[in-house]
Each structure stands twice: as structure tokens, then as C-alpha cells.
């Protein structure tokens, strides 16, 4: 691989990382504005999603609730 190619590659990687950082920031902002945390899969029923509800994580399907 030529040096120029490698520099291009690194630049590309850095660009992608910046984009991911921006996306993460956007998600965090949206989550805090909407009052919900990042959704995670329910570990009890495996179908629902856990969303932040009054300081608890609550499953949208089975109603499972857990404190943080
Ligand atoms: Zn569930």
C-alpha cells in the first residue's frame, strides 16, 4: 500500500469517527429532550424495549420495571 493511500484511509476513518461522535451526540440530545434514555432490549421478555419512565427502566411489552 502506498503512503498516500494510507493517509487517505486514515482521513476517511477520522471522518467516520467524527460522524459517529456527532450521531451519538444527536441521540443523547434527542433522548434527553424526549425524556427517554437510549432504548435497550428487555432482558426478561426479549421482545419489548426498555424505556426510561420516572427514573425506572420499563419494558413496553411485559411491563417489567427496574430501577437504575
Ligand atoms: Zn419485557
PDB file of the backbone (N, CA, C, O) and the ligand in Angstrom, with CONECT records:
HET     ZN  A 101       1
ATOM      1  N   UNK A   1       0.844  -1.205   0.000  1.00  0.00           N
ATOM      2  CA  UNK A   1       0.000   0.000   0.000  1.00  0.00           C
ATOM      3  C   UNK A   1       0.876   1.251   0.000  1.00  0.00           C
ATOM      4  O   UNK A   1       1.856   1.339   0.739  1.00  0.00           O
ATOM      5  N   UNK A   2       0.510   2.197  -0.828  1.00  0.00           N
ATOM      6  CA  UNK A   2       1.287   3.433  -0.916  1.00  0.00           C
ATOM      7  C   UNK A   2       0.973   4.340   0.275  1.00  0.00           C
ATOM      8  O   UNK A   2      -0.093   4.255   0.885  1.00  0.00           O
ATOM      9  N   UNK A   3       1.932   5.206   0.581  1.00  0.00           N
ATOM     10  CA  UNK A   3       1.755   6.108   1.729  1.00  0.00           C
ATOM     11  C   UNK A   3       0.530   7.001   1.544  1.00  0.00           C
ATOM     12  O   UNK A   3      -0.210   7.279   2.488  1.00  0.00           O
ATOM     13  N   UNK A   4       0.339   7.442   0.297  1.00  0.00           N
ATOM     14  CA  UNK A   4      -0.787   8.330   0.023  1.00  0.00           C
ATOM     15  C   UNK A   4      -2.107   7.629   0.319  1.00  0.00           C
ATOM     16  O   UNK A   4      -3.030   8.219   0.879  1.00  0.00           O
ATOM     17  N   UNK A   5      -2.175   6.370  -0.066  1.00  0.00           N
ATOM     18  CA  UNK A   5      -3.394   5.604   0.177  1.00  0.00           C
ATOM     19  C   UNK A   5      -3.667   5.502   1.668  1.00  0.00           C
ATOM     20  O   UNK A   5      -4.800   5.638   2.130  1.00  0.00           O
ATOM     21  N   UNK A   6      -2.591   5.259   2.403  1.00  0.00           N
ATOM     22  CA  UNK A   6      -2.742   5.088   3.845  1.00  0.00           C
ATOM     23  C   UNK A   6      -3.243   6.376   4.496  1.00  0.00           C
ATOM     24  O   UNK A   6      -4.080   6.347   5.399  1.00  0.00           O
ATOM     25  N   UNK A   7      -2.715   7.508   4.019  1.00  0.00           N
ATOM     26  CA  UNK A   7      -3.152   8.792   4.556  1.00  0.00           C
ATOM     27  C   UNK A   7      -4.625   9.017   4.247  1.00  0.00           C
ATOM     28  O   UNK A   7      -5.383   9.509   5.083  1.00  0.00           O
ATOM     29  N   UNK A   8      -5.018   8.646   3.029  1.00  0.00           N
ATOM     30  CA  UNK A   8      -6.421   8.773   2.637  1.00  0.00           C
ATOM     31  C   UNK A   8      -7.303   7.944   3.541  1.00  0.00           C
ATOM     32  O   UNK A   8      -8.365   8.374   3.991  1.00  0.00           O
ATOM     33  N   UNK A   9      -6.825   6.748   3.786  1.00  0.00           N
ATOM     34  CA  UNK A   9      -7.580   5.807   4.607  1.00  0.00           C
ATOM     35  C   UNK A   9      -7.770   6.355   6.013  1.00  0.00           C
ATOM     36  O   UNK A   9      -8.860   6.296   6.582  1.00  0.00           O
ATOM     37  N   UNK A  10      -6.679   6.891   6.563  1.00  0.00           N
ATOM     38  CA  UNK A  10      -6.751   7.424   7.928  1.00  0.00           C
ATOM     39  C   UNK A  10      -7.717   8.608   7.980  1.00  0.00           C
ATOM     40  O   UNK A  10      -8.489   8.766   8.925  1.00  0.00           O
ATOM     41  N   UNK A  11      -7.649   9.434   6.931  1.00  0.00           N
ATOM     42  CA  UNK A  11      -8.550  10.575   6.868  1.00  0.00           C
ATOM     43  C   UNK A  11      -9.998  10.101   6.842  1.00  0.00           C
ATOM     44  O   UNK A  11     -10.870  10.652   7.514  1.00  0.00           O
ATOM     45  N   UNK A  12     -10.220   9.076   6.055  1.00  0.00           N
ATOM     46  CA  UNK A  12     -11.574   8.525   5.931  1.00  0.00           C
ATOM     47  C   UNK A  12     -12.060   7.993   7.281  1.00  0.00           C
ATOM     48  O   UNK A  12     -13.202   8.227   7.678  1.00  0.00           O
ATOM     49  N   UNK A  13     -11.179   7.277   7.975  1.00  0.00           N
ATOM     50  CA  UNK A  13     -11.537   6.734   9.283  1.00  0.00           C
ATOM     51  C   UNK A  13     -11.862   7.864  10.253  1.00  0.00           C
ATOM     52  O   UNK A  13     -12.839   7.794  10.999  1.00  0.00           O
ATOM     53  N   UNK A  14     -11.038   8.902  10.235  1.00  0.00           N
ATOM     54  CA  UNK A  14     -11.268  10.033  11.139  1.00  0.00           C
ATOM     55  C   UNK A  14     -12.602  10.699  10.845  1.00  0.00           C
ATOM     56  O   UNK A  14     -13.327  11.115  11.748  1.00  0.00           O
ATOM     57  N   UNK A  15     -12.907  10.789   9.543  1.00  0.00           N
ATOM     58  CA  UNK A  15     -14.188  11.391   9.160  1.00  0.00           C
ATOM     59  C   UNK A  15     -15.345  10.557   9.698  1.00  0.00           C
ATOM     60  O   UNK A  15     -16.320  11.090  10.228  1.00  0.00           O
ATOM     61  N   UNK A  16     -15.221   9.253   9.553  1.00  0.00           N
ATOM     62  CA  UNK A  16     -16.283   8.364  10.027  1.00  0.00           C
ATOM     63  C   UNK A  16     -16.440   8.476  11.541  1.00  0.00           C
ATOM     64  O   UNK A  16     -17.555   8.503  12.062  1.00  0.00           O
ATOM     65  N   UNK A  17     -15.301   8.541  12.241  1.00  0.00           N
ATOM     66  CA  UNK A  17     -15.360   8.644  13.703  1.00  0.00           C
ATOM     67  C   UNK A  17     -16.038   9.929  14.134  1.00  0.00           C
ATOM     68  O   UNK A  17     -16.802   9.949  15.098  1.00  0.00           O
ATOM     69  N   UNK A  18     -15.750  11.010  13.408  1.00  0.00           N
ATOM     70  CA  UNK A  18     -16.395  12.281  13.713  1.00  0.00           C
ATOM     71  C   UNK A  18     -17.897  12.180  13.522  1.00  0.00           C
ATOM     72  O   UNK A  18     -18.681  12.699  14.316  1.00  0.00           O
ATOM     73  N   UNK A  19     -18.279  11.501  12.450  1.00  0.00           N
ATOM     74  CA  UNK A  19     -19.703  11.336  12.175  1.00  0.00           C
ATOM     75  C   UNK A  19     -20.377  10.538  13.267  1.00  0.00           C
ATOM     76  O   UNK A  19     -21.480  10.874  13.698  1.00  0.00           O
ATOM     77  N   UNK A  20     -19.725   9.487  13.715  1.00  0.00           N
ATOM     78  CA  UNK A  20     -20.289   8.653  14.785  1.00  0.00           C
ATOM     79  C   UNK A  20     -20.425   9.480  16.057  1.00  0.00           C
ATOM     80  O   UNK A  20     -21.442   9.400  16.747  1.00  0.00           O
ATOM     81  N   UNK A  21     -19.399  10.279  16.371  1.00  0.00           N
ATOM     82  CA  UNK A  21     -19.477  11.146  17.551  1.00  0.00           C
ATOM     83  C   UNK A  21     -20.672  12.086  17.448  1.00  0.00           C
ATOM     84  O   UNK A  21     -21.413  12.283  18.411  1.00  0.00           O
ATOM     85  N   UNK A  22     -20.844  12.667  16.251  1.00  0.00           N
ATOM     86  CA  UNK A  22     -21.964  13.582  16.051  1.00  0.00           C
ATOM     87  C   UNK A  22     -23.292  12.864  16.230  1.00  0.00           C
ATOM     88  O   UNK A  22     -24.212  13.380  16.864  1.00  0.00           O
ATOM     89  N   UNK A  23     -23.377  11.675  15.667  1.00  0.00           N
ATOM     90  CA  UNK A  23     -24.610  10.888  15.791  1.00  0.00           C
ATOM     91  C   UNK A  23     -24.902  10.570  17.253  1.00  0.00           C
ATOM     92  O   UNK A  23     -26.043  10.668  17.703  1.00  0.00           O
ATOM     93  N   UNK A  24     -23.869  10.192  17.983  1.00  0.00           N
ATOM     94  CA  UNK A  24     -24.048   9.879  19.397  1.00  0.00           C
ATOM     95  C   UNK A  24     -24.558  11.097  20.155  1.00  0.00           C
ATOM     96  O   UNK A  24     -25.450  10.994  20.998  1.00  0.00           O
ATOM     97  N   UNK A  25     -23.981  12.241  19.845  1.00  0.00           N
ATOM     98  CA  UNK A  25     -24.408  13.480  20.485  1.00  0.00           C
ATOM     99  C   UNK A  25     -25.875  13.751  20.178  1.00  0.00           C
ATOM    100  O   UNK A  25     -26.652  14.100  21.067  1.00  0.00           O
ATOM    101  N   UNK A  26     -26.245  13.587  18.912  1.00  0.00           N
ATOM    102  CA  UNK A  26     -27.625  13.821  18.493  1.00  0.00           C
ATOM    103  C   UNK A  26     -28.572  12.903  19.229  1.00  0.00           C
ATOM    104  O   UNK A  26     -29.623  13.332  19.705  1.00  0.00           O
ATOM    105  N   UNK A  27     -28.200  11.633  19.322  1.00  0.00           N
ATOM    106  CA  UNK A  27     -29.058  10.664  20.012  1.00  0.00           C
ATOM    107  C   UNK A  27     -29.220  11.048  21.477  1.00  0.00           C
ATOM    108  O   UNK A  27     -30.326  11.019  22.017  1.00  0.00           O
ATOM    109  N   UNK A  28     -28.108  11.407  22.115  1.00  0.00           N
ATOM    110  CA  UNK A  28     -28.168  11.801  23.523  1.00  0.00           C
ATOM    111  C   UNK A  28     -29.072  13.011  23.701  1.00  0.00           C
ATOM    112  O   UNK A  28     -29.868  13.072  24.638  1.00  0.00           O
ATOM    113  N   UNK A  29     -28.941  13.977  22.787  1.00  0.00           N
ATOM    114  CA  UNK A  29     -29.755  15.190  22.859  1.00  0.00           C
ATOM    115  C   UNK A  29     -31.222  14.860  22.703  1.00  0.00           C
ATOM    116  O   UNK A  29     -32.061  15.312  23.483  1.00  0.00           O
ATOM    117  N   UNK A  30     -31.527  14.067  21.687  1.00  0.00           N
ATOM    118  CA  UNK A  30     -32.910  13.678  21.442  1.00  0.00           C
ATOM    119  C   UNK A  30     -33.470  12.943  22.646  1.00  0.00           C
ATOM    120  O   UNK A  30     -34.609  13.177  23.049  1.00  0.00           O
ATOM    121  N   UNK A  31     -32.675  12.057  23.218  1.00  0.00           N
ATOM    122  CA  UNK A  31     -33.126  11.260  24.353  1.00  0.00           C
ATOM    123  C   UNK A  31     -33.430  12.152  25.546  1.00  0.00           C
ATOM    124  O   UNK A  31     -34.444  11.962  26.218  1.00  0.00           O
ATOM    125  N   UNK A  32     -32.570  13.115  25.814  1.00  0.00           N
ATOM    126  CA  UNK A  32     -32.799  13.966  26.973  1.00  0.00           C
ATOM    127  C   UNK A  32     -33.965  14.914  26.727  1.00  0.00           C
ATOM    128  O   UNK A  32     -34.695  15.260  27.656  1.00  0.00           O
ATOM    129  N   UNK A  33     -34.143  15.336  25.476  1.00  0.00           N
ATOM    130  CA  UNK A  33     -35.271  16.212  25.155  1.00  0.00           C
ATOM    131  C   UNK A  33     -36.584  15.461  25.286  1.00  0.00           C
ATOM    132  O   UNK A  33     -37.571  16.006  25.781  1.00  0.00           O
ATOM    133  N   UNK A  34     -36.595  14.223  24.847  1.00  0.00           N
ATOM    134  CA  UNK A  34     -37.818  13.426  24.887  1.00  0.00           C
ATOM    135  C   UNK A  34     -38.029  12.820  26.268  1.00  0.00           C
ATOM    136  O   UNK A  34     -39.099  12.281  26.551  1.00  0.00           O
ATOM    137  N   UNK A  35     -37.025  12.902  27.126  1.00  0.00           N
ATOM    138  CA  UNK A  35     -37.158  12.354  28.465  1.00  0.00           C
ATOM    139  C   UNK A  35     -37.005  10.852  28.497  1.00  0.00           C
ATOM    140  O   UNK A  35     -37.403  10.206  29.466  1.00  0.00           O
ATOM    141  N   UNK A  36     -36.441  10.294  27.463  1.00  0.00           N
ATOM    142  CA  UNK A  36     -36.211   8.852  27.468  1.00  0.00           C
ATOM    143  C   UNK A  36     -34.738   8.573  27.235  1.00  0.00           C
ATOM    144  O   UNK A  36     -34.051   9.309  26.525  1.00  0.00           O
ATOM    145  N   UNK A  37     -34.274   7.509  27.840  1.00  0.00           N
ATOM    146  CA  UNK A  37     -32.899   7.098  27.639  1.00  0.00           C
ATOM    147  C   UNK A  37     -32.803   6.288  26.375  1.00  0.00           C
ATOM    148  O   UNK A  37     -33.812   6.003  25.729  1.00  0.00           O
ATOM    149  N   UNK A  38     -31.603   5.920  26.025  1.00  0.00           N
ATOM    150  CA  UNK A  38     -31.434   5.061  24.866  1.00  0.00           C
ATOM    151  C   UNK A  38     -32.179   3.749  25.099  1.00  0.00           C
ATOM    152  O   UNK A  38     -32.080   3.154  26.172  1.00  0.00           O
ATOM    153  N   UNK A  39     -32.904   3.314  24.119  1.00  0.00           N
ATOM    154  CA  UNK A  39     -33.713   2.123  24.298  1.00  0.00           C
ATOM    155  C   UNK A  39     -32.847   0.873  24.226  1.00  0.00           C
ATOM    156  O   UNK A  39     -31.983   0.728  23.361  1.00  0.00           O
ATOM    157  N   UNK A  40     -33.110  -0.009  25.158  1.00  0.00           N
ATOM    158  CA  UNK A  40     -32.405  -1.282  25.156  1.00  0.00           C
ATOM    159  C   UNK A  40     -33.417  -2.408  25.188  1.00  0.00           C
ATOM    160  O   UNK A  40     -34.550  -2.237  25.638  1.00  0.00           O
ATOM    161  N   UNK A  41     -33.003  -3.525  24.719  1.00  0.00           N
ATOM    162  CA  UNK A  41     -33.894  -4.667  24.661  1.00  0.00           C
ATOM    163  C   UNK A  41     -34.199  -5.171  26.067  1.00  0.00           C
ATOM    164  O   UNK A  41     -33.315  -5.231  26.922  1.00  0.00           O
ATOM    165  N   UNK A  42     -35.447  -5.528  26.292  1.00  0.00           N
ATOM    166  CA  UNK A  42     -35.857  -6.067  27.582  1.00  0.00           C
ATOM    167  C   UNK A  42     -35.158  -7.392  27.824  1.00  0.00           C
ATOM    168  O   UNK A  42     -35.132  -8.258  26.949  1.00  0.00           O
ATOM    169  N   UNK A  43     -34.586  -7.551  29.023  1.00  0.00           N
ATOM    170  CA  UNK A  43     -33.881  -8.815  29.279  1.00  0.00           C
ATOM    171  C   UNK A  43     -34.783  -9.825  29.963  1.00  0.00           C
ATOM    172  O   UNK A  43     -34.317 -10.890  30.368  1.00  0.00           O
ATOM    173  N   UNK A  44     -36.058  -9.515  30.099  1.00  0.00           N
ATOM    174  CA  UNK A  44     -36.964 -10.514  30.637  1.00  0.00           C
ATOM    175  C   UNK A  44     -37.765 -11.186  29.513  1.00  0.00           C
ATOM    176  O   UNK A  44     -37.797 -12.413  29.419  1.00  0.00           O
ATOM    177  N   UNK A  45     -38.413 -10.373  28.660  1.00  0.00           N
ATOM    178  CA  UNK A  45     -39.232 -10.980  27.620  1.00  0.00           C
ATOM    179  C   UNK A  45     -38.506 -11.032  26.270  1.00  0.00           C
ATOM    180  O   UNK A  45     -38.937 -11.729  25.351  1.00  0.00           O
ATOM    181  N   UNK A  46     -37.402 -10.287  26.164  1.00  0.00           N
ATOM    182  CA  UNK A  46     -36.605 -10.310  24.933  1.00  0.00           C
ATOM    183  C   UNK A  46     -37.317  -9.760  23.705  1.00  0.00           C
ATOM    184  O   UNK A  46     -36.789  -9.854  22.597  1.00  0.00           O
ATOM    185  N   UNK A  47     -38.505  -9.189  23.879  1.00  0.00           N
ATOM    186  CA  UNK A  47     -39.224  -8.642  22.726  1.00  0.00           C
ATOM    187  C   UNK A  47     -39.428  -7.145  22.868  1.00  0.00           C
ATOM    188  O   UNK A  47     -39.314  -6.388  21.904  1.00  0.00           O
ATOM    189  N   UNK A  48     -39.732  -6.738  24.088  1.00  0.00           N
ATOM    190  CA  UNK A  48     -40.012  -5.340  24.321  1.00  0.00           C
ATOM    191  C   UNK A  48     -38.736  -4.520  24.414  1.00  0.00           C
ATOM    192  O   UNK A  48     -37.624  -5.047  24.368  1.00  0.00           O
ATOM    193  N   UNK A  49     -38.928  -3.242  24.544  1.00  0.00           N
ATOM    194  CA  UNK A  49     -37.807  -2.322  24.700  1.00  0.00           C
ATOM    195  C   UNK A  49     -37.906  -1.673  26.076  1.00  0.00           C
ATOM    196  O   UNK A  49     -38.997  -1.390  26.571  1.00  0.00           O
ATOM    197  N   UNK A  50     -36.763  -1.448  26.672  1.00  0.00           N
ATOM    198  CA  UNK A  50     -36.754  -0.764  27.956  1.00  0.00           C
ATOM    199  C   UNK A  50     -36.624   0.731  27.707  1.00  0.00           C
ATOM    200  O   UNK A  50     -35.683   1.192  27.063  1.00  0.00           O
ATOM    201  N   UNK A  51     -37.576   1.465  28.224  1.00  0.00           N
ATOM    202  CA  UNK A  51     -37.521   2.914  28.089  1.00  0.00           C
ATOM    203  C   UNK A  51     -37.530   3.541  29.469  1.00  0.00           C
ATOM    204  O   UNK A  51     -38.066   2.969  30.418  1.00  0.00           O
ATOM    205  N   UNK A  52     -36.930   4.726  29.578  1.00  0.00           N
ATOM    206  CA  UNK A  52     -36.890   5.430  30.846  1.00  0.00           C
ATOM    207  C   UNK A  52     -38.268   5.974  31.186  1.00  0.00           C
ATOM    208  O   UNK A  52     -38.898   6.668  30.387  1.00  0.00           O
ATOM    209  N   UNK A  53     -38.717   5.647  32.379  1.00  0.00           N
ATOM    210  CA  UNK A  53     -40.030   6.111  32.816  1.00  0.00           C
ATOM    211  C   UNK A  53     -39.931   6.469  34.294  1.00  0.00           C
ATOM    212  O   UNK A  53     -39.781   5.582  35.134  1.00  0.00           O
ATOM    213  N   UNK A  54     -40.011   7.742  34.618  1.00  0.00           N
ATOM    214  CA  UNK A  54     -39.941   8.184  36.014  1.00  0.00           C
ATOM    215  C   UNK A  54     -38.729   7.631  36.749  1.00  0.00           C
ATOM    216  O   UNK A  54     -38.836   7.238  37.911  1.00  0.00           O
ATOM    217  N   UNK A  55     -37.610   7.598  36.104  1.00  0.00           N
ATOM    218  CA  UNK A  55     -36.399   7.115  36.751  1.00  0.00           C
ATOM    219  C   UNK A  55     -36.271   5.605  36.776  1.00  0.00           C
ATOM    220  O   UNK A  55     -35.317   5.059  37.331  1.00  0.00           O
ATOM    221  N   UNK A  56     -37.232   4.938  36.174  1.00  0.00           N
ATOM    222  CA  UNK A  56     -37.155   3.481  36.072  1.00  0.00           C
ATOM    223  C   UNK A  56     -37.041   3.088  34.605  1.00  0.00           C
ATOM    224  O   UNK A  56     -37.468   3.815  33.708  1.00  0.00           O
ATOM    225  N   UNK A  57     -36.456   1.925  34.392  1.00  0.00           N
ATOM    226  CA  UNK A  57     -36.486   1.362  33.055  1.00  0.00           C
ATOM    227  C   UNK A  57     -37.697   0.457  32.990  1.00  0.00           C
ATOM    228  O   UNK A  57     -37.840  -0.468  33.789  1.00  0.00           O
ATOM    229  N   UNK A  58     -38.568   0.732  32.031  1.00  0.00           N
ATOM    230  CA  UNK A  58     -39.789  -0.053  31.939  1.00  0.00           C
ATOM    231  C   UNK A  58     -39.917  -0.676  30.569  1.00  0.00           C
ATOM    232  O   UNK A  58     -39.668  -0.034  29.548  1.00  0.00           O
ATOM    233  N   UNK A  59     -40.313  -1.947  30.561  1.00  0.00           N
ATOM    234  CA  UNK A  59     -40.490  -2.653  29.297  1.00  0.00           C
ATOM    235  C   UNK A  59     -41.816  -2.252  28.677  1.00  0.00           C
ATOM    236  O   UNK A  59     -42.833  -2.154  29.364  1.00  0.00           O
ATOM    237  N   UNK A  60     -41.794  -2.021  27.367  1.00  0.00           N
ATOM    238  CA  UNK A  60     -43.002  -1.602  26.669  1.00  0.00           C
ATOM    239  C   UNK A  60     -43.938  -2.778  26.414  1.00  0.00           C
ATOM    240  O   UNK A  60     -45.106  -2.579  26.078  1.00  0.00           O
ATOM    241  N   UNK A  61     -43.441  -3.989  26.568  1.00  0.00           N
ATOM    242  CA  UNK A  61     -44.265  -5.171  26.267  1.00  0.00           C
ATOM    243  C   UNK A  61     -44.782  -5.850  27.533  1.00  0.00           C
ATOM    244  O   UNK A  61     -45.990  -5.975  27.737  1.00  0.00           O
ATOM    245  N   UNK A  62     -43.851  -6.285  28.378  1.00  0.00           N
ATOM    246  CA  UNK A  62     -44.270  -7.108  29.513  1.00  0.00           C
ATOM    247  C   UNK A  62     -44.442  -6.293  30.792  1.00  0.00           C
ATOM    248  O   UNK A  62     -44.900  -6.816  31.808  1.00  0.00           O
ATOM    249  N   UNK A  63     -44.077  -5.026  30.743  1.00  0.00           N
ATOM    250  CA  UNK A  63     -44.279  -4.186  31.914  1.00  0.00           C
ATOM    251  C   UNK A  63     -43.207  -4.349  32.979  1.00  0.00           C
ATOM    252  O   UNK A  63     -43.322  -3.798  34.074  1.00  0.00           O
ATOM    253  N   UNK A  64     -42.182  -5.094  32.662  1.00  0.00           N
ATOM    254  CA  UNK A  64     -41.060  -5.287  33.596  1.00  0.00           C
ATOM    255  C   UNK A  64     -40.456  -3.927  33.926  1.00  0.00           C
ATOM    256  O   UNK A  64     -40.261  -3.082  33.053  1.00  0.00           O
ATOM    257  N   UNK A  65     -40.166  -3.741  35.210  1.00  0.00           N
ATOM    258  CA  UNK A  65     -39.646  -2.462  35.663  1.00  0.00           C
ATOM    259  C   UNK A  65     -38.408  -2.659  36.503  1.00  0.00           C
ATOM    260  O   UNK A  65     -38.356  -3.559  37.342  1.00  0.00           O
ATOM    261  N   UNK A  66     -37.442  -1.851  36.291  1.00  0.00           N
ATOM    262  CA  UNK A  66     -36.250  -1.962  37.121  1.00  0.00           C
ATOM    263  C   UNK A  66     -35.657  -0.580  37.360  1.00  0.00           C
ATOM    264  O   UNK A  66     -35.647   0.276  36.476  1.00  0.00           O
ATOM    265  N   UNK A  67     -35.174  -0.391  38.555  1.00  0.00           N
ATOM    266  CA  UNK A  67     -34.508   0.860  38.877  1.00  0.00           C
ATOM    267  C   UNK A  67     -33.124   0.867  38.278  1.00  0.00           C
ATOM    268  O   UNK A  67     -32.617  -0.172  37.855  1.00  0.00           O
ATOM    269  N   UNK A  68     -32.518   2.018  38.241  1.00  0.00           N
ATOM    270  CA  UNK A  68     -31.182   2.069  37.651  1.00  0.00           C
ATOM    271  C   UNK A  68     -30.120   1.800  38.721  1.00  0.00           C
ATOM    272  O   UNK A  68     -28.927   1.800  38.420  1.00  0.00           O
TER     273      UNK A  68
HETATM  274 ZN    ZN A 101     -40.230  -7.179  28.632  1.00  0.00          ZN
END
